[in-house]
């Protein structure tokens, strides 16, 4: 059976199972025509939180490779191309290392490349012992299936749908993974996995934002000064702006609501709107002014 027929069968199977698996609030419908999407360039501090309870934060960028951390402390080394398996996944008890044969930029820019192939080989170590002498090899056949409008808990997004069929090196089909990539976010907002003998599973984007603690110390101080000035002086709806010295991170601090706290103190809700390249992250916070005049975060 040729690649096209196999992929078509996998897509029909995924749709049949995925429709039963996705909750009602998650919708996927045909999307609009979109410009080709370049490989995202991440900045330390960006984070993406999913419905499986895991929040991934960019810890460092090394060319087209990215170091990530989860809130549980698991560390990842990944290609900027999230379609590829993790280069390394390191937790307290295990390490998985994977090498990829093929172009690490496979499928990108999205919308200009229709399909691609790569092979992965993984070794697993647990408790300091390699679990298998021979690496686990897989063949991956990926295809850009066009655009989709996707609604998840994080919002509504125009996305590219990427379908990847995973074959065991000598054992046939082992799974199908579909990513829905939103250029406005710089990451996928929905991922659906189907494997033989199991119900389809999914993860949706719940929240995305930026952690200013990853900025250099001097820039953190400068950004906080802008925030405090906005909280003290700006009326609701008036923003103050700040830009990092690198020029890659621009921020608008926007007070949106003023209210009295439990003890009658002055409190404000505000948004920090981070623009990184062509994408945008929004944090919503609340702070209350203390008796000594300092602002303290309360939400």
Buried (B, 14 or more C-beta within 10 A) or exposed (E): EEEEEBBEBBBEBBBEBBEEBBEEEBBBEEBEEBEEBBBBBBBBBBBBBBBEEBBBBBBEBEEBBBBBBBEEEBBBBBBBBBBBBBBEBBBEEBBBBBEBEEBBBBBBEBBEBEBBBBBBBBBBBEEEEEEEEEBBBBBBBBBBBBBBBBBBBBBEBBBBBBBBBBBEBEEEBBBBBBBBBBBBBBBBBBBBBBBEEEEBBBBBBBBBBBBBEBBEEEBEEBBBEBBBEBBEEBEEEEBBEBBBEEEEBBBBBBBEEEEEBEEEBBBBBBBBBBBBBEBBBBBBBBBBBEEEEEBEEEE
